[in-house]
């Protein structure tokens, strides 16, 4: 038995690696390579954060879109790197059994994004290719939340109809699975993804956003909840050193991060940017300046309320397609979905059409049982897919009782089935059977009326 010191292709000694060679009786020689740190390169974490510290006390975070926000790091194409993200509220929501924190959440200071990260060699007009290699919660924070905003502070799809009051459910993560003490009888595998990811706008694009969104606000001055959110210095934050005049411009003119736009942004499409997905973003500024945040452990299609994000870590690799905006007529991002997806093949599908068959107006609470919900007035809408989706969701809520919070968290699928057969659009909502611990299929004896528990509500008891 003999120890040999190996050499690399340049002939230099690899002092951390030894090969154990030994001879068998037949003279054959085998090489046993031992584990080594040589050539094992860790992936750097470019933004390091603490999920339990308020966002405004941390570096590497911003909550407005603006071309003058400088990058916190520069990477070369092909490099693999990690980014840590706080939850979208910046540690405003707690793991508890009351929803006062949802009621009182400061929406002027969301979403909290990590970055920007500049990619060397990227110019306006290029296409930034972003591979999402992994998304996971922090080990020290294995929980997240789903919540319902107050009508006057955030709203949601059914905010006016249900006169929404704050409520939430806490989800505990065990590997790929999520369960909640607030929604017992349900367990599902998550499809983790960033709800918000995008490149920085140019000055011209930023001006376009602000002009059109302020115009929409001016056309609906008294809308509750608001139809859009104008630039607002109150709550704005960039967590790095800046000259005073630049910080003032960013805070004054920076676009809110609430909607999705041409650069990406807050689109919350679970299959577009999950672990294993590839994203193609148009580039508007030198370096692209990629930012990310609002991580989700799981989400249903066409979410009906605000989905609480998780704090966690996302792993990226980037590349560049020069002139990609012109080559692909790229006016908004495009996505190559991940091959990784929980397998829920059996589903119960609810249909909705653009007719007010099942009422939402006048319902005291989204947590009311079906026999407490009045019928609709039968009003016909023309090819309105939003009305159709609302009807599909209400059909599911009425069938299963008190599952409003679940619809946005579980891997629910929704599809627009038809927008051609006048006057009705048709939308479907599919509940995976495998997430329930009991049988939810229609039976001759009827569906057993189950109470899915009590979500966290306001300490004053208001629903």
N, C-alpha and C positions, 0 to 999 in steps of 0.2 A: 504494500500500500504506500502511495507516494502523494505528496502535496505538490501541485504545480501552480505557479503564479502566471496567470494569463495576461495577454496584452491586447489592447484595442488595435484598430486598423492603423493607427499612427505609431504604434509600438510603445506607447507609454504604459506604465504599470497601473493596473486597477487594484489598488491596495485594499479595497473593500470587498473584493470578490476572490474566492478561491474555488478551484475545481478539485474535487476528490476523484482521483482515478485509481482504478484497481483492476487486477487481472483475474480472470477466471481460469479454471484448469485448462480449458481449450484454447487459451491464449487471446480470447476476444477482450477488448478493452472498452469499458463503459465510462462515461463521464457523468458525474452527478453534480449538477449546478445548485448551489445553495442560494437561499433568498438573500437579496442584496438591496442596498439603497442606491447603488450606482444606476444612473440613467432613469431613476424614478423621480419624475418631476411633478410636484404638487401643483394643483390649479390654484392660482392666487385668488384671494377674496378682495375685490377692489373697493367695495363699500361694506364696512363692518358696523353693525347697529345693535342696539339692545331693545328687544321688543317691549320691555317693561318701562322704558324711559320715554317721556313725551317727545314727539318728533321735533318740536321746536328747540330742544336741548341737544340735538345731535347734528353732526356734519354729514355731508353727502346726500342731503335730502332737499327736494324742492316741491312746491305744490302749485306752481303756475307754469304755463308754457310760454317761453319767450326766447328769441334767438340770442340774447345777450347773456343767458345763464351759461357760465363757462363749464367745460367738462371737468369732472373730478379725477378722471384717469384717461389715458390714451392706450389703445390696444392695437396690435398689428392684426391684419386679417389672418385667420386660422388659429389664433390663440384661443385657448379655453380658459374661462374665468368665471368666478362666482360673484353674485351680488346678493347682499342681504337686504331684506325689505321689512319695514314695520307694517302693521295692519293699516288699512286705508285711512282710519281715523287718527292714527298716530298715538295709540295707546289710550284712547278715551273710553273703551268698552271693557267691562270687567267680567270675569267668570263668576257670576252670582245669580241669584234667583229673583232679581227685580230689574225692570226695564227703565228705571229713571235715567240711566246713562244714555239710553237710546233717545229718550224724550229730550234730553238736554244737550245732545251732541252738537258741537260747534261745526257747522257745515261750511263756514268760511275758510277753514284751515285744511280741507281735504281736496284731493287725494294726496297722500304723501308718497312721492316717487323717489326712487334711488337713482342717482346719476347726476348729470348726463355722462355717458361714456362715449368718447370720440374714437372713431375707427380710422386709423392712419391711411391716407390715400383716397379717402372718400370725398367727392365733390358734388355740388348741386347738379341734379340730373342723373346721378347714378342710382342704382338699386342696391340697397343694403340687404344682404341675405343674413337672416338670424336663425341659427339652429338652437332650439330650446332642448337642452340635453337632460335637464332634470329640474323638478320643482318639488319642494318638500317643506313641511313646517319645521320650525326650530325644535330641536329635541327638548329644550327646556320650556316650550310652550306648545304642548300637544293638544290644543283645542282651538276652536273657532266659534263663529256665531252666525245665525241668521236673524234678521230683525225687520220689524215693521216701523217705518217712520210715523211721526205725528203728521197729521194733515198740514199743519202750519209750519212744519220744520222738516221738509224733505219730500213728503208725499209718496207716491208710488202709483202703479197702474189702477188700483181700486181705491186710492186715497179719498177722493170725493165721495165715491159711492158708499164706502164703509165708514166715512167720517173717522179715518184711521187714528188710533191711539197706539202709543209705543208698546211693543211687545218683542220678545226675542226668545230664541232657543240656543242653548249652548251645545256644541257638538264636540265629543271626545274622540280623538284619533288613536287607533291601534293599528299601526301599519297602514294598509290601504283602506281600512274600514272606518266608518264613522257611526257613532250611536249618540243618542241624546237622552238625558234624563227628563227633558221637557217634551219629548215625542217618543214615548216607549213603544216597543213593538216593531221598530224599524231599524234596519242595519243595511248599509250599502257601501260599495266600493267607490272611492272618489276618483274624479278625473281632474287632477290638480293642474292649474294654469294661472297665468297672470291675467287679471281682468283688464289691466291697463298697460299698454306698451306702445311706444311710438318714437319717432324721430322729432327733432326740434323744427319748428316752423321758421321760414324766412320772415323778414320784416314785412314783406308784401303779403304773405299768406296770413300772418297774424292780423294785419289790418283788415283783410277780407273777412276773417272770422268775426272780429269785433263789430264790424259794420253790419253784417247780416244778422247777427244774434241780437245786437242792441235794437235793430229795426224790428225784429220779431217781438221783443219785450215791449217796445213802444206801441205795437199794434194790439197787445193784450195786457194793458197796464195793471188791471186788477185781478189777474189770473191767480188762483190758489189751487195747487202749488204753482210756482212760477213756470212759464213756458221755456225759459232759458235763464242763464246767469251771466250777467255782465262782469267785466273786469272789476275787481274790488281790492283795494289796498289792505283793508282790514282782514287779518288772517293770513295774508300772503307771507311766504317764508322761502328763503334760499339759504341753506346751511353752509355757506362758505364766505370767506372775506371778499367784499366787493367795494369799489368806490361808491361813495354816497349817491352820486348822480345816476349811476347805472342801477343801483338797488331801487332808487326811487322810480325809474322808468319801468323796471320789471314789475314792481308792486302796483304801479298805476295802470299799466297797459297789458300786463300778462293775462293770457286767456285762462279761464277756469278749466280744470281738468275733468269736469263732470261728463261731457259728452264725447263720443268718438267723432273724429274728423278725417280730413284727407290724409293725415300723417299716421293714422292708427288711432291711438288714444284709448278711451274707455268704451270698448265695444262688448266686452263680457260675453264673447262667444266661446263656449267651452271647447269645441272641437277645432277652433282655429289655431290655438296656441298652447296646446298641452305638451307634456313631456314627450319628446320625439317629433314635434312639429317643426316645420320650416316656414319662416315668414319672409316675405319680400316687401320691403318698405321703400317708398320714394324718398329721396334725399333732397333737402331744401337748403342746408347749410354745410359749410366745410366740416368734415369729420362726422357728419350725420347727427351726432349727439343723441344717442339712444338713452331713453329713460324707461323705467319699469316699476310697477307697484301693484297694489290692490290684489295680492295673491289670493286665489280661491282654492280650497281643498276639493270642493265639488260644487256643481251648479246645474240646474235644469235649464232647458231651452226656454226662451221668451220669459225670463223671470218676471214675476208679478210684483215683487217688492225688493227692497234693498238687501243684497246678499252680503253678509258680513264676511270680510276677508280673513285670512290667517296671516300671521307674521311668519316669514320663512326665508328660504334660500333658493335662488334660481341660478342655473348653470347655463352659460351661453358659449357659442362659437360663431364668429361672423366671417363673412366674405363679401366681395364687391362684384357687381356686374356693371362695368363702365357703360354709361349712357343708357342704363336700363329703363329710365322713365320713357324715353322715346322708343326704344326697342319694343316695349311691351304695352305702350299706351297706358302707362301706370299712373292713374289718377288717385287711386286709393290702394292700400295694401292688398296683397293676395296671399293665400295660405295653402300649404301642403299639410293635410292632417297627419296626426301621429298614427303609427300602426298599433299603438298600445291603447286598449279600450276595454273597460269591464264588459264581460259577456252577459248581457241580459236580453235573451232572445224572446222570451214570453212577456207580452205586454197586454194591458187592458187599455183600449183606445177610446177616448171621448171626443165627440165631434161638436163643433160649434159653427153656426152660420150667422150671417149679418142681419139677424132679426132678434129683437129684444124678447126672447121667449122666457128666459129666466131672469128675474129682476135682480138688479144690484142696488138700485136706488131705494132708500128707506130701510135697508137691512141694518140693524143696530150694530152688528159686529161680524167680522169674518169668521168668528168662532161660534156663531149660532148654528144650531142643528138645522137640518133641511126643513123640518116641519115648521120652523120659525121664519122661513124665508118666503116672501110673497112671489107670485108669478110676475112676469114682465107685462108690459102694456102692448106687446106685439108689434111695436114699431118696426117698419121695414127700412133698412139702410141699404145704400147702393154699393156693393162690392167693397164693404168696409171690413178689412181683415182684422183690425183691432177689435171691433165689436164681436167678430166671429171668435177670436181668441178668448175674449172675456167670457163668452158663452161656454166655450169648451172648458175653461178653468172652473167656472161656476158649476157646470155639470159634474166635474170631478169632485169639487168641494161638497156638493149636495149628496153625491153618492157615498163618499167615504166619511163625511162629517169631520169638521174641524181639522182639515189638513192644509190650510192656507200656507203656513210656514214651510211645510214639507215640499210643496210644489217647486219652490225656487232653490232648494238645497239638494234634493235627490236628483239622480241622473234621469230626469224626465225628458222625453223627446217631444218636440212640437214641430209640425210641418204645415205650411200653407198648401192645401190640397188643390185648390182651384181658385183662380181669379179671372175666369173667362165666361162663366155661365151666369149671365145676368138674371136676377139682381143680386145673387148671394155669393159672397166669398165663402170658402169652406176651409176651416183650420182644425187640425187634430192635435190632441194632447195624449201622449202615451205614458202610462204608469207601468214601470217594470214590476212584474209580480214577485220577483225574487227578493225584493228589498223588504217585504212584509213577513212577519213571523206567523201570520194567519192567512187563511184563504180569503181573497177578496173577489172571487169570481161570482157572477150572478147564479143563484141556485133557486130551485122551485120553492124552497122554504123561506126564501128571502135572504137578505144580507144581515148578518148579526150586527146590531148597533153597538159599536165599540167606542169607548172614549179614549182618544189618543193622549190623554193626560192634560196637564196645565202648563202652558208656556209661562215664561217669566213675564209678569205684567208690572205696571206701575205700583209703587208702594202705597199710593192712595186708592188702589183698587179700580181705577177707571179703565174701562175697556172701550 
